[in-house]
Amino acid sequence: MTQPAIFISGSAAGIGRATAKKFAAEGYLVGIYDIDEVGVRSALAEIGSNAVGGRLDVTDPASWESALTEFTDASGGRLDVLVNNAGVLRSGRFAEVDLAQHHFTVEVNV
């Protein structure tokens, strides 16, 4: 396949989705992967034939392996750009945010 390929985590909405739309408009095959499956389906419908995608939990190595395999199968083995856009934000006084939420933030963002 000669079409360039970009895989974007966290691309069901927001910056990730806008990035996916921009690259699709530039002729890239775009991988739209996110934990939000409804958002992924919506983004795929909006972008059309220049996109493939599915569920990705960035905290799970097996989920990464599955998503990347699915994407590179669709792209003919190409992966020119990887945008790890997935991220969460928890706000509040540090000491008042539950420790589990701090751990979750690190798991997703790092």
DSSP file (Angstrom, degrees, kcal/mol; ACC not computed):
  #  RESIDUE AA STRUCTURE BP1 BP2  ACC     N-H-->O    O-->H-N    N-H-->O    O-->H-N    TCO  KAPPA ALPHA  PHI   PSI    X-CA   Y-CA   Z-CA
    1    1 A M              0   0    0      0, 0.0    74,-0.0     0, 0.0     0, 0.0   0.000 360.0 360.0 360.0 134.3    0.0    0.0    0.0
    2    2 A T        +     0   0    0      2,-0.1    74,-0.0    76,-0.0     0, 0.0   0.564 360.0 105.9 -97.2 -10.3    1.3    3.4   -0.9
    3    3 A Q  S    S-     0   0    0      1,-0.1    25,-0.1    72,-0.1    75,-0.1  -0.547  76.9-118.9 -70.9 127.4   -1.1    5.4    1.2
    4    4 A P        -     0   0    0      0, 0.0    25,-2.9     0, 0.0     2,-0.4  -0.313  30.3-145.6 -64.5 153.8    0.5    6.8    4.3
    5    5 A A  E     -a   29   0A   0     23,-0.2    75,-1.8    25,-0.0    76,-1.7  -0.976  16.8-174.0-132.1 136.0   -0.9    5.5    7.6
    6    6 A I  E     -ab  30  81A   0     23,-2.6    25,-3.2    -2,-0.4     2,-0.5  -0.994   9.6-156.9-129.3 133.9   -1.4    7.2   11.0
    7    7 A F  E     -ab  31  82A   0     74,-2.4    76,-2.9    -2,-0.4     2,-0.5  -0.942  13.0-170.9-109.5 127.5   -2.7    5.5   14.2
    8    8 A I  E >   -ab  32  83A   0     23,-2.6    25,-1.9    -2,-0.5     3,-0.5  -0.960   9.0-155.1-126.4 116.0   -4.2    7.8   16.8
    9    9 A S  E 3  S+ab  33  84A   0     74,-2.4    76,-0.8    -2,-0.5    25,-0.2  -0.561  83.0  24.8 -80.7 153.6   -5.2    6.7   20.3
   10   10 A G  T 3  S+     0   0    0     23,-1.1     6,-0.4    -2,-0.2     3,-0.3   0.906  82.3 137.2  62.8  41.6   -7.9    8.7   22.0
   11   11 A S    <   +     0   0    0     22,-1.4    23,-0.1    -3,-0.5    -1,-0.1   0.183  33.0  95.5-111.0  18.0   -9.3    9.7   18.7
   12   12 A A  S    S-     0   0    0     21,-0.2     2,-0.3     1,-0.1    -1,-0.2   0.719  98.8  -2.8 -77.2 -20.1  -13.1    9.3   19.3
   13   13 A A  S >> S+     0   0    0     -3,-0.3     4,-1.3    30,-0.0     3,-0.8  -0.942 106.7  14.3-156.8 173.2  -13.5   13.0   20.2
   14   14 A G  H 3> S-     0   0    0     -2,-0.3     4,-2.4     1,-0.2     5,-0.2  -0.150 118.9  -6.3  60.8-139.8  -11.7   16.3   20.8
   15   15 A I  H 3> S+     0   0    0      1,-0.2     4,-2.5     2,-0.2    -1,-0.2   0.872 135.1  54.6 -60.6 -40.4   -8.1   16.9   19.6
   16   16 A G  H <> S+     0   0    0     -3,-0.8     4,-2.2    -6,-0.4    -1,-0.2   0.920 110.3  45.2 -61.1 -44.6   -7.7   13.2   18.6
   17   17 A R  H  X S+     0   0    0     -4,-1.3     4,-2.5    -7,-0.2    -2,-0.2   0.905 112.6  51.0 -67.0 -41.4  -10.8   13.3   16.3
   18   18 A A  H  X S+     0   0    0     -4,-2.4     4,-2.2     2,-0.2    -2,-0.2   0.892 110.6  50.0 -62.5 -39.0   -9.7   16.7   14.8
   19   19 A T  H  X S+     0   0    0     -4,-2.5     4,-2.5     2,-0.2     5,-0.2   0.914 109.5  51.3 -63.8 -43.2   -6.3   15.2   14.1
   20   20 A A  H  X S+     0   0    0     -4,-2.2     4,-2.4     1,-0.2    -2,-0.2   0.919 110.2  48.7 -60.3 -44.9   -7.9   12.2   12.5
   21   21 A K  H  X S+     0   0    0     -4,-2.5     4,-2.1     2,-0.2    -1,-0.2   0.902 111.2  50.6 -62.6 -41.4  -10.0   14.4   10.2
   22   22 A K  H  X S+     0   0    0     -4,-2.2     4,-1.0     2,-0.2    -2,-0.2   0.940 113.4  43.7 -62.8 -48.5   -7.0   16.5    9.2
   23   23 A F  H  <>S+     0   0    0     -4,-2.5     5,-2.3     1,-0.2     3,-0.3   0.875 111.6  53.7 -68.4 -36.1   -4.9   13.6    8.3
   24   24 A A  H ><5S+     0   0    0     -4,-2.4     3,-1.6     1,-0.2    -1,-0.2   0.906 106.7  52.9 -62.1 -40.4   -7.7   11.8    6.4
   25   25 A A  H 3<5S+     0   0    0     -4,-2.1    -1,-0.2     1,-0.3    -2,-0.2   0.770 105.2  55.9 -64.9 -25.4   -8.2   15.0    4.4
   26   26 A E  T 3<5S-     0   0    0     -4,-1.0    -1,-0.3    -3,-0.3    -2,-0.2   0.371 127.8 -98.5 -88.7   4.2   -4.5   14.8    3.5
   27   27 A G  T < 5S+     0   0    0     -3,-1.6    -3,-0.2     1,-0.3     2,-0.2   0.525  75.8 140.2  96.4   6.3   -4.9   11.3    2.1
   28   28 A Y      < -     0   0    0     -5,-2.3     2,-0.6   -25,-0.1    -1,-0.3  -0.504  57.9-120.4 -78.6 149.1   -3.7    9.2    5.1
   29   29 A L  E     -a    5   0A   0    -25,-2.9   -23,-2.6    -2,-0.2     2,-0.5  -0.838  39.9-150.4 -79.6 123.6   -5.4    6.0    6.2
   30   30 A V  E     -ac   6  51A   0     20,-3.2    22,-2.5    -2,-0.6     2,-0.7  -0.862  12.2-149.9-108.8 129.9   -6.3    6.9    9.7
   31   31 A G  E     -ac   7  52A   0    -25,-3.2   -23,-2.6    -2,-0.5     2,-0.8  -0.876  12.6-164.8 -95.8 114.3   -6.6    4.5   12.6
   32   32 A I  E     +ac   8  53A   0     20,-3.1    22,-1.6    -2,-0.7     2,-0.4  -0.873  19.0 165.5-103.4 106.9   -9.3    5.7   15.0
   33   33 A Y  E     +ac   9  54A   0    -25,-1.9   -22,-1.4    -2,-0.8   -23,-1.1  -0.980   5.0 138.0-130.5 135.3   -8.9    3.9   18.3
   34   34 A D  E     - c   0  55A   0     20,-1.6    22,-1.3    -2,-0.4    23,-0.1  -0.978  59.4-113.5-164.5 160.8  -10.4    4.7   21.7
   35   35 A I  S    S+     0   0    0     -2,-0.3     2,-1.2    20,-0.2     3,-0.1   0.701 100.8  84.3 -74.7 -20.3  -12.1    3.2   24.7
   36   36 A D     >  -     0   0    0      1,-0.2     4,-2.1    20,-0.1     5,-0.1  -0.701  59.4-179.7 -85.5  92.2  -15.2    5.1   23.6
   37   37 A E  H  > S+     0   0    0     -2,-1.2     4,-2.3     1,-0.2    -1,-0.2   0.839  78.8  53.5 -67.3 -34.2  -16.7    2.7   21.1
   38   38 A V  H  > S+     0   0    0      2,-0.2     4,-2.1     1,-0.2    -1,-0.2   0.923 110.6  47.9 -65.6 -43.3  -19.7    4.8   20.3
   39   39 A G  H  > S+     0   0    0      2,-0.2     4,-2.6     1,-0.2    -2,-0.2   0.872 109.3  53.6 -63.9 -37.8  -17.4    7.8   19.5
   40   40 A V  H  X S+     0   0    0     -4,-2.1     4,-2.8     2,-0.2     5,-0.2   0.944 109.1  48.1 -61.7 -48.1  -15.2    5.6   17.4
   41   41 A R  H  X S+     0   0    0     -4,-2.3     4,-2.2     1,-0.2    -2,-0.2   0.900 112.6  49.4 -60.5 -40.4  -18.2    4.5   15.3
   42   42 A S  H  X S+     0   0    0     -4,-2.1     4,-2.1     2,-0.2    -1,-0.2   0.922 112.1  47.3 -64.3 -44.3  -19.3    8.1   14.9
   43   43 A A  H  X S+     0   0    0     -4,-2.6     4,-2.6     2,-0.2     5,-0.3   0.900 110.8  52.1 -64.4 -41.0  -15.8    9.2   13.9
   44   44 A L  H  X S+     0   0    0     -4,-2.8     4,-2.7     1,-0.2    -1,-0.2   0.915 110.7  47.9 -61.5 -42.6  -15.5    6.4   11.4
   45   45 A A  H  < S+     0   0    0     -4,-2.2    -1,-0.2    -5,-0.2    -2,-0.2   0.886 113.4  48.2 -64.9 -38.6  -18.8    7.3    9.8
   46   46 A E  H  < S+     0   0    0     -4,-2.1    -2,-0.2    -5,-0.2    -1,-0.2   0.896 117.8  39.0 -68.9 -40.8  -17.8   11.0    9.6
   47   47 A I  H  < S-     0   0    0     -4,-2.6     3,-0.5     1,-0.2     2,-0.3   0.866  93.5-169.9 -83.0 -37.9  -14.4   10.4    8.1
   48   48 A G    ><  +     0   0    0     -4,-2.7     3,-1.4    -5,-0.3    -1,-0.2  -0.589  52.5   0.5  90.4-144.4  -15.4    7.6    5.7
   49   49 A S  T 3  S+     0   0    0      1,-0.3    -1,-0.2    -2,-0.3    -4,-0.0   0.606 118.9  67.8 -68.5 -14.2  -13.2    5.3    3.6
   50   50 A N  T 3  S+     0   0    0     -3,-0.5   -20,-3.2    -6,-0.1     2,-0.4   0.215  96.1  71.5 -87.3  17.2   -9.9    6.8    4.8
   51   51 A A  E <   +c   30   0A   0     -3,-1.4     2,-0.3   -22,-0.2   -20,-0.2  -0.985  47.1 173.4-138.8 144.9  -10.4    5.4    8.3
   52   52 A V  E     +c   31   0A   0    -22,-2.5   -20,-3.1    -2,-0.4     2,-0.3  -0.920  23.9 144.8-133.0 161.3  -10.4    2.2   10.2
   53   53 A G  E     +c   32   0A   0     -2,-0.3     2,-0.3   -22,-0.2   -20,-0.2  -0.999  17.4 168.0-179.4 179.0  -10.8    1.8   13.9
   54   54 A G  E     -c   33   0A   0    -22,-1.6   -20,-1.6    -2,-0.3     2,-0.3  -0.957  49.5 -33.2 179.2-164.6  -11.9    0.0   17.0
   55   55 A R  E     +c   34   0A   0     -2,-0.3     2,-0.3   -22,-0.2   -20,-0.2  -0.563  48.1 175.7 -82.0 138.0  -11.6   -0.2   20.8
   56   56 A L        -     0   0    0    -22,-1.3     2,-0.7    -2,-0.3   -46,-0.2  -0.943  18.3-166.0-143.8 121.1   -8.3    0.5   22.5
   57   57 A D    >   -     0   0    0     -2,-0.3     3,-2.2     3,-0.2     7,-0.3  -0.920  12.5-159.1-101.1 106.0   -7.7    0.6   26.2
   58   58 A V  T 3  S+     0   0    0     -2,-0.7    -1,-0.1     1,-0.3     6,-0.0   0.632  87.4  62.8 -66.0 -12.4   -4.2    2.3   26.4
   59   59 A T  T 3  S+     0   0    0      1,-0.1    -1,-0.3    -3,-0.0    49,-0.1   0.501  93.1  74.3 -86.8  -3.0   -3.6    0.8   29.9
   60   60 A D    X>  -     0   0    0     -3,-2.2     4,-1.9     1,-0.1     3,-0.5  -0.928  64.2-159.2-118.0 111.4   -3.8   -2.8   28.5
   61   61 A P  H 3> S+     0   0    0      0, 0.0     4,-2.4     0, 0.0     5,-0.2   0.851  95.6  54.6 -56.9 -36.2   -0.8   -4.1   26.5
   62   62 A A  H 3> S+     0   0    0      1,-0.2     4,-2.4     2,-0.2     5,-0.2   0.865 105.8  52.8 -66.5 -34.4   -2.9   -6.8   24.9
   63   63 A S  H <> S+     0   0    0     -3,-0.5     4,-2.6    -6,-0.2    -1,-0.2   0.905 109.1  49.6 -65.9 -41.4   -5.4   -4.2   23.7
   64   64 A W  H  X S+     0   0    0     -4,-1.9     4,-2.9    -7,-0.3     5,-0.3   0.944 111.2  49.3 -59.1 -49.0   -2.5   -2.3   22.1
   65   65 A E  H  X S+     0   0    0     -4,-2.4     4,-2.2     1,-0.2    -2,-0.2   0.921 113.4  46.0 -59.2 -45.6   -1.2   -5.4   20.4
   66   66 A S  H  X S+     0   0    0     -4,-2.4     4,-2.5     2,-0.2    -1,-0.2   0.931 114.8  46.3 -63.6 -47.0   -4.7   -6.2   19.0
   67   67 A A  H  X S+     0   0    0     -4,-2.6     4,-2.6     1,-0.2    -2,-0.2   0.917 113.8  47.6 -64.6 -44.1   -5.4   -2.7   17.8
   68   68 A L  H  X S+     0   0    0     -4,-2.9     4,-2.8    -5,-0.2     5,-0.2   0.886 112.5  49.7 -66.2 -37.7   -2.0   -2.3   16.1
   69   69 A T  H  X S+     0   0    0     -4,-2.2     4,-2.1    -5,-0.3    -2,-0.2   0.936 111.7  48.6 -63.8 -46.2   -2.3   -5.7   14.5
   70   70 A E  H  X S+     0   0    0     -4,-2.5     4,-1.7    -5,-0.2    -2,-0.2   0.922 114.7  46.1 -58.5 -44.9   -5.8   -4.8   13.2
   71   71 A F  H  X S+     0   0    0     -4,-2.6     4,-1.9     1,-0.2    -2,-0.2   0.936 112.7  47.1 -67.1 -47.4   -4.6   -1.5   11.9
   72   72 A T  H  <>S+     0   0    0     -4,-2.8     5,-3.2     1,-0.2     4,-0.4   0.803 108.9  56.3 -69.2 -26.5   -1.4   -2.7   10.2
   73   73 A D  H ><5S+     0   0    0     -4,-2.1     3,-0.7    -5,-0.2    -1,-0.2   0.917 111.6  43.8 -64.0 -42.1   -3.4   -5.5    8.6
   74   74 A A  H 3<5S+     0   0    0     -4,-1.7    -2,-0.2     1,-0.2    -1,-0.2   0.795 114.9  49.1 -71.9 -28.8   -5.7   -2.8    7.1
   75   75 A S  T ><5S-     0   0    0     -4,-1.9     3,-0.7     3,-0.2    -1,-0.2   0.366 114.8-109.8 -94.6   5.6   -2.8   -0.6    6.1
   76   76 A G  T < 5S-     0   0    0     -3,-0.7    -3,-0.2    -4,-0.4    -4,-0.1   0.804  79.7 -49.6  70.6  27.6   -0.8   -3.3    4.3
   77   77 A G  T 3 <S+     0   0    0     -5,-3.2     2,-0.3     1,-0.3    -1,-0.2   0.421 104.4 136.1  92.5  -1.0    1.8   -3.2    7.1
   78   78 A R    <   +     0   0    0     -3,-0.7    -1,-0.3    -6,-0.3    -3,-0.2  -0.595  20.1 161.6 -85.9 141.8    2.3    0.6    7.1
   79   79 A L        +     0   0    0     -2,-0.3   -73,-0.2     1,-0.0     3,-0.1  -0.655   7.1 159.8-152.1  92.2    2.5    2.7   10.2
   80   80 A D        +     0   0    0    -75,-1.8     2,-0.4     1,-0.3   -74,-0.2   0.820  67.8  22.8 -86.0 -33.8    4.1    6.0    9.4
   81   81 A V  E     -b    6   0A   0    -76,-1.7   -74,-2.4     2,-0.0     2,-0.5  -0.999  58.4-165.9-139.1 136.1    2.9    8.1   12.3
   82   82 A L  E     -b    7   0A   0     -2,-0.4     2,-0.6   -76,-0.2   -74,-0.2  -0.986   6.0-171.6-120.8 120.1    1.7    7.1   15.8
   83   83 A V  E     -b    8   0A   0    -76,-2.9   -74,-2.4    -2,-0.5     2,-1.5  -0.937   8.7-161.7-112.2 109.8   -0.1    9.8   17.8
   84   84 A N  E     +b    9   0A   0     -2,-0.6   -74,-0.1   -76,-0.2   -76,-0.1  -0.661  31.6 152.0 -90.7  82.9   -0.7    8.7   21.4
   85   85 A N        +     0   0    0     -2,-1.5   -75,-0.2   -76,-0.8    -1,-0.2   0.611  23.8 119.7 -90.1 -15.9   -3.4   11.2   22.2
   86   86 A A        +     0   0    0     -3,-0.2     2,-0.3   -70,-0.0   -76,-0.1  -0.227  37.3 144.6 -56.3 137.0   -5.3    9.3   24.8
   87   87 A G        -     0   0    0     23,-0.0     2,-0.3     2,-0.0    18,-0.1  -0.968  33.0-153.1-170.0 155.1   -5.4   11.2   28.1
   88   88 A V        -     0   0    0     -2,-0.3     2,-0.4    17,-0.2    21,-0.1  -0.918   9.0-151.1-131.1 159.5   -7.5   12.0   31.2
   89   89 A L        -     0   0    0     -2,-0.3     2,-0.4     2,-0.0    -2,-0.0  -0.999   7.2-172.6-134.2 131.1   -7.5   14.9   33.5
   90   90 A R        -     0   0    0     -2,-0.4     2,-0.3     2,-0.1     7,-0.1  -0.985  14.8-163.5-119.0 133.2   -8.5   14.9   37.2
   91   91 A S        +     0   0    0     -2,-0.4     2,-0.2     2,-0.0    -2,-0.0  -0.798  35.6  74.4-119.3 161.9   -8.8   18.2   38.9
   92   92 A G  S    S-     0   0    0     -2,-0.3     2,-0.2     5,-0.1     5,-0.1  -0.658  88.5 -33.1 129.6 174.8   -8.9   19.3   42.5
   93   93 A R    >>  -     0   0    0     -2,-0.2     3,-1.7     1,-0.1     4,-1.1  -0.462  60.5-125.1 -64.3 133.2   -6.5   19.7   45.4
   94   94 A F  G >4 S+     0   0    0      1,-0.3     3,-1.1     2,-0.2    -1,-0.1   0.887 109.1  48.7 -48.7 -50.0   -3.9   16.9   45.1
   95   95 A A  G 34 S+     0   0    0      1,-0.3    -1,-0.3     3,-0.0     4,-0.1   0.687 109.9  53.6 -68.6 -17.7   -4.5   15.6   48.6
   96   96 A E  G <4 S+     0   0    0     -3,-1.7     2,-0.4     2,-0.1    -1,-0.3   0.591  86.8  92.3 -94.2 -11.5   -8.2   15.5   48.0
   97   97 A V  S << S-     0   0    0     -4,-1.1     5,-0.1    -3,-1.1    -5,-0.1  -0.715  90.4-105.2 -83.6 130.9   -8.1   13.5   44.8
   98   98 A D    >>  -     0   0    0     -2,-0.4     4,-1.6     1,-0.1     3,-0.9  -0.230  22.4-124.8 -55.9 138.7   -8.5    9.8   45.5
   99   99 A L  H 3> S+     0   0    0      1,-0.3     4,-2.4     2,-0.2     5,-0.2   0.854 111.0  58.9 -55.7 -37.8   -5.2    7.8   45.2
  100  100 A A  H 3> S+     0   0    0      1,-0.2     4,-2.4     2,-0.2    -1,-0.3   0.866 103.4  52.6 -61.1 -35.3   -6.8    5.5   42.7
  101  101 A Q  H <> S+     0   0    0     -3,-0.9     4,-2.3     2,-0.2    -1,-0.2   0.872 107.5  51.0 -69.0 -36.7   -7.6    8.5   40.4
  102  102 A H  H  X S+     0   0    0     -4,-1.6     4,-2.0     2,-0.2    -2,-0.2   0.930 111.6  47.9 -62.6 -44.7   -4.0    9.6   40.5
  103  103 A H  H  X S+     0   0    0     -4,-2.4     4,-2.8     1,-0.2    -2,-0.2   0.912 110.5  51.7 -62.2 -42.8   -2.9    6.0   39.6
  104  104 A F  H  X S+     0   0    0     -4,-2.4     4,-2.5     1,-0.2     5,-0.3   0.911 107.5  52.7 -60.9 -43.3   -5.5    6.0   36.7
  105  105 A T  H  X S+     0   0    0     -4,-2.3     4,-2.7     1,-0.2     5,-0.3   0.916 111.9  45.1 -59.0 -45.1   -4.2    9.3   35.4
  106  106 A V  H  X S+     0   0    0     -4,-2.0     4,-2.2     2,-0.2    -2,-0.2   0.925 111.4  53.6 -64.9 -44.6   -0.6    8.0   35.3
  107  107 A E  H  < S+     0   0    0     -4,-2.8    -2,-0.2     1,-0.2    -1,-0.2   0.917 118.6  34.0 -56.3 -46.2   -1.8    4.7   33.7
  108  108 A V  H  < S+     0   0    0     -4,-2.5    -2,-0.2    -5,-0.2    -1,-0.2   0.933 124.0  40.8 -77.9 -46.7   -3.6    6.5   30.9
  109  109 A N  H  <        0   0    0     -4,-2.7    -3,-0.2    -5,-0.3    -2,-0.2   0.729 360.0 360.0 -81.2 -22.3   -1.4    9.5   30.3
  110  110 A V     <        0   0    0     -4,-2.2    -1,-0.2    -5,-0.3    -3,-0.2   0.407 360.0 360.0-110.3 360.0    2.0    7.8   30.7
